[in-house]
Amino acid sequence: MKLFILYQTDNWKSKASRVCFGVFGTRAKAIDGAKWQELYNHNSEVVVLEVTLNLFEEV
């Protein structure tokens, strides 16, 4: 099963600046959530990471 983690980050997409905003079942729902929360602006970027449930790996 795939999950999608929604992060807001700076323009350079550095891992140190990531703020998690939720875990979603589809990429489309994650993007809709980002639009609804107005996470897109000129000072930030939105990153959606796809992860597999029950799989041990570094995110």
N, C-alpha and C positions, 0 to 999 in steps of 0.2 A: 504494500500500500504506500502511496506517495503522499507526502504532506508538503505544504508550501509555507515557509516562514517569511513574514513581511518585516523588513527593516527599513528605517529611515537613516540616511548617512549623509556625510558632507559631499561636496562636489567631486572629491577625489576618490570617493568610495572606500575610504580606509576602514579597516576592521575596528580600530580604536574608537571610531565615532559612531558605530552602529547602535541604534536603539530599536529593540524589538517591539513591534506593534501587534503581533498576533500570529496564530497558526491557522491555516485554512486548508480545506479539502481540495480546492482547485486553484489554479493560477488566476483565473478570471475573478474569483471571489476575493483573492488577495488584492488584486488591482482595483476592484470596485471599493474595497475597504480603504485603500490608500486615497482614492479620489474622494470618498465620503468624509474622511478625516482631514482632507486638504493637506496631505503630506508632500505634494509636489509644489515646489516653489523655486525661485532663482538661487537660493542658498543651499538647497539640499537635493538629494537624489533618493529614489526608492529602489531597494534591492529585494527581489523575491528569490529565495533559495529553495530548490527542490531537494527534499530529503526522503529517504526510504525508512518506513517504520520498522522497528525491531532489527536495525542494522547498526552495529557499532562502528562509528567513524567520526572523524573530527569535522566539525562544521565551521 
